[in-house]
């Protein structure tokens, strides 16, 4: 190989390594939470983040278990559920003005009342609007809340509207304790989350 070709090859290889390094970045660490108020303020203000994990949903005789990916960017969110659902994957998206659901066939439906409409369509529901806050381990600021804390000062249980949320386990996410296992129950509707990893940008 000629010297100039060798130099070009090395430069190309280094460029590819740099690109690969950028592609595998795991986000940034969160600032330290000095108290509950600081945690609530910091996490509620986070504009760009995501988590991946597993979800189980049941309501009466209907339900499923699958994989979940939730991402947030300002007012935009995307919730992708995939796995052995019987009907394939479901993607729920919102942009601050409307919420839509798209099924495996690509059919998109606007949800006027997400919780009610999902139950009518599929027989189960997910608390789409408040889930972003509960997954972070804080209450939805738009709904009155009754809270209980564990011995570490972390949110252990929460009642908002018709939902009772319990956070059974925390673990590191972005350098701070974040919910690992949580459940939300309303009547015969139950949502269980196991969050495997967090990424904050």
Wavefront OBJ file of the C-alpha trace (Angstrom):
o trace
v 0.000 0.000 0.000
v 1.375 3.427 -0.945
v 2.155 5.864 1.928
v -0.537 8.343 0.836
v -3.086 5.504 0.634
v -2.062 4.337 4.099
v -2.583 7.843 5.500
v -6.038 8.064 3.906
v -6.956 4.623 5.277
v -5.892 5.586 8.823
v -7.812 8.865 8.618
v -10.929 7.041 7.430
v -10.640 4.450 10.199
v -10.265 7.153 12.850
v -13.309 8.983 11.469
v -15.407 5.829 11.623
v -14.302 5.192 15.202
v -15.249 8.728 16.172
v -18.681 8.337 14.583
v -19.189 5.024 16.367
v -18.222 6.626 19.658
v -20.828 9.346 19.159
v -23.468 6.781 18.278
v -22.949 4.899 21.540
v -22.995 7.867 23.897
v -25.076 7.135 26.975
v -26.205 10.678 27.597
v -25.379 13.003 30.466
v -25.516 12.657 34.243
v -28.246 14.395 36.190
v -27.357 17.028 38.790
v -27.569 15.885 42.407
v -30.982 16.091 44.066
v -30.514 17.946 47.357
v -34.109 17.308 48.457
v -37.577 16.296 47.174
v -38.356 19.792 45.866
v -35.102 19.847 43.905
v -35.774 16.394 42.463
v -39.263 17.404 41.370
v -38.085 20.680 39.835
v -35.096 19.176 37.996
v -36.866 16.122 36.598
v -40.041 17.980 35.614
v -37.833 20.406 33.690
v -35.883 17.740 31.771
v -36.722 18.209 28.088
v -34.881 15.374 26.331
v -34.736 11.849 27.760
v -35.795 8.265 27.211
v -36.051 4.917 28.915
v -36.300 1.317 27.756
v -37.800 -1.608 29.573
v -40.704 -3.992 29.794
v -44.397 -3.415 30.319
v -47.308 -5.562 31.441
v -50.874 -4.305 31.038
v -54.115 -5.955 32.128
v -57.780 -4.969 32.303
v -60.432 -7.586 32.958
v -59.692 -10.509 30.631
v -57.502 -8.437 28.299
v -53.795 -7.771 28.619
v -50.292 -8.307 27.319
v -46.595 -8.245 28.182
v -44.095 -6.608 25.881
v -41.092 -4.373 25.414
v -41.399 -0.634 25.897
v -39.416 2.352 24.682
v -40.457 5.825 25.811
v -38.761 8.973 24.534
v -39.411 12.617 25.286
v -38.276 15.802 23.535
v -39.899 18.960 24.926
v -43.661 18.487 24.349
v -43.160 15.637 21.887
v -43.232 12.061 23.118
v -43.190 8.596 21.596
v -44.234 5.435 23.358
v -43.486 2.231 21.442
v -44.805 -1.087 22.711
v -43.756 -4.294 20.979
v -43.818 -7.991 21.782
v -46.319 -10.818 22.043
v -49.367 -8.542 21.916
v -51.443 -10.676 19.565
v -51.857 -7.613 17.331
v -48.225 -6.591 16.847
v -46.625 -3.332 17.918
v -48.378 -0.136 18.919
v -46.907 3.365 18.736
v -48.455 6.216 20.708
v -47.229 9.739 19.960
v -48.056 13.235 21.153
v -46.894 16.746 20.346
v -48.558 18.898 22.991
v -51.654 19.390 20.830
v -52.871 15.888 20.057
v -52.154 12.245 20.801
v -52.254 9.532 18.133
v -51.928 5.761 18.096
v -50.572 3.793 15.141
v -51.057 0.031 14.833
v -48.942 -2.571 13.028
v -50.789 -1.917 9.765
v -49.821 1.747 9.922
v -53.361 2.937 10.639
v -53.242 6.141 12.689
v -56.032 7.214 15.039
v -56.301 10.500 16.917
v -57.103 9.934 20.596
v -59.478 12.533 22.032
v -59.282 10.961 25.517
v -56.233 8.636 25.432
v -57.097 6.501 28.474
v -60.730 6.035 27.451
v -60.036 5.584 23.739
v -57.288 2.987 24.250
v -59.623 0.966 26.482
v -62.353 1.164 23.822
v -59.966 0.132 21.028
v -57.949 -2.616 22.702
v -59.651 -3.562 25.957
v -56.770 -2.154 28.053
v -55.378 1.306 28.717
v -52.169 3.145 29.606
v -52.178 6.464 31.542
v -50.390 8.190 28.681
v -50.401 11.769 29.978
v -49.163 11.156 33.526
v -46.848 8.240 32.775
v -43.960 10.564 31.892
v -43.942 11.935 35.451
v -44.600 8.679 37.310
v -41.758 6.944 35.484
v -39.447 9.718 36.724
v -40.629 9.138 40.290
v -42.530 12.428 40.627
v -46.241 13.392 40.529
v -47.983 14.836 37.491
v -48.080 18.571 38.398
v -51.459 18.985 36.660
v -53.289 16.617 39.046
v -53.678 16.819 42.858
v -51.506 14.164 44.525
v -51.299 12.217 47.771
v -47.727 11.033 48.273
v -45.844 8.669 50.580
v -42.069 8.334 50.798
v -39.674 5.525 51.669
v -36.913 5.737 54.294
v -34.527 7.190 51.678
v -36.876 10.091 50.971
v -37.878 8.684 47.579
v -41.448 8.499 46.330
v -42.893 5.114 47.378
v -46.564 5.531 46.513
v -48.752 8.131 44.892
v -52.457 8.590 44.289
v -53.527 10.840 41.432
v -57.029 10.870 39.992
v -58.265 7.274 39.911
v -54.725 5.817 39.796
v -52.648 4.382 42.636
v -48.944 4.224 41.763
v -46.381 2.226 43.727
v -42.636 2.325 43.120
v -41.112 -0.891 44.438
v -37.477 -0.371 43.463
v -35.023 2.347 42.469
v -31.628 2.067 40.840
v -29.060 4.305 39.156
v -30.133 6.258 36.097
v -28.128 9.242 34.901
v -26.097 9.097 38.110
v -29.150 9.433 40.376
v -31.699 6.982 41.826
v -34.510 6.455 39.320
v -37.518 4.113 39.398
v -36.742 0.546 38.344
v -40.040 -1.226 39.134
v -43.406 0.477 39.416
v -47.092 -0.278 39.054
v -50.195 1.827 38.428
v -53.684 0.545 39.224
v -57.105 2.037 38.485
v -60.130 -0.214 38.970
v -59.423 -3.378 36.994
v -56.705 -1.664 34.936
v -53.102 -2.366 35.923
v -49.848 -1.252 34.333
v -46.501 -2.711 35.449
v -43.162 -1.270 34.362
v -39.639 -2.613 34.683
v -37.214 0.063 33.466
v -33.905 -1.387 32.320
v -32.027 1.814 31.416
v -32.359 5.590 31.296
v -30.724 8.113 28.973
v -30.787 11.867 29.598
v -29.559 14.320 26.959
l 1 2 3 4 5 6 7 8 9 10 11 12 13 14 15 16 17 18 19 20 21 22 23 24 25 26 27 28 29 30 31 32 33 34 35 36 37 38 39 40 41 42 43 44 45 46 47 48 49 50 51 52 53 54 55 56 57 58 59 60 61 62 63 64 65 66 67 68 69 70 71 72 73 74 75 76 77 78 79 80 81 82 83 84 85 86 87 88 89 90 91 92 93 94 95 96 97 98 99 100 101 102 103 104 105 106 107 108 109 110 111 112 113 114 115 116 117 118 119 120 121 122 123 124 125 126 127 128 129 130 131 132 133 134 135 136 137 138 139 140 141 142 143 144 145 146 147 148 149 150 151 152 153 154 155 156 157 158 159 160 161 162 163 164 165 166 167 168 169 170 171 172 173 174 175 176 177 178 179 180 181 182 183 184 185 186 187 188 189 190 191 192 193 194 195 196 197 198 199 200 201
